[in-house]
Amino acid sequence: MFNFLKRKLKSQKGAMDKILVTLLLVVIGVGLVVGLQTWIGDQKNTLQKSANGAITNATTNM
């Protein structure tokens, strides 16, 4: 009986480690996706401002 409980606790500890690692990877993945979306949004805004400035300069210098 005691050996059965020891085996059960060891297997649950291994399962808990796998769950924690999985949660850590999910958190890292979500952070990467959010960071990438923010960076892409900033790049898009910079490009739009630059293009608008170039268009304005081209139309006023005609």
N, C-alpha and C positions, 0 to 999 in steps of 0.2 A: 504494500500500500504506500509506504513512504517513498520507495523508488519511483512509483507511478507519479506521485505528486512532484518529485524532483524533476522528472522528465517533462512533465506538463509545464512547470514553471520555466524551465530552460527554453522550451519551445515558444512560450509566450514572450519571453525576453527577446528572442530572435525576431519574432513577429513585430514586436514593438520597435526594435531598431530599424527594421525595414520600413515601417510606417513613418517613423521620424525622418529617415533619409528621403522617402518619397515626398513628404510634406516640405522638406527643405528644398528639394529640387523644384517642386511646384512654385514655391515662393520665389526662388531665383528666376525661374522661367517667366513668371508674371512680371517681376521687376525688369527683366530684360525687354519684354514686349512693351511695357509702358515707357521705358527709357527710349527705345527705338522709335516709338510713335511720336514722342516729344521731340526727338532730334529731327525726324523727318518733317514734322510740322514747322519747326524753326527754320529749317533749310528752305521749305516751300515759301514761307513768309519773306525770307530774305531775298529769294529769287524774284518773287512778285514785286517787292519794293524796287529792286534793281531794274526790272523790266519796265515798271511804270515810270521810273525816272528817265530811262533811256527813251521811252516813247514820248514823254513830255519834252525832253530836250530836242528830239528830232522834229516834233511838230512846231515848236516855237522858233526854231532856227530856219524855217522854210522861207 
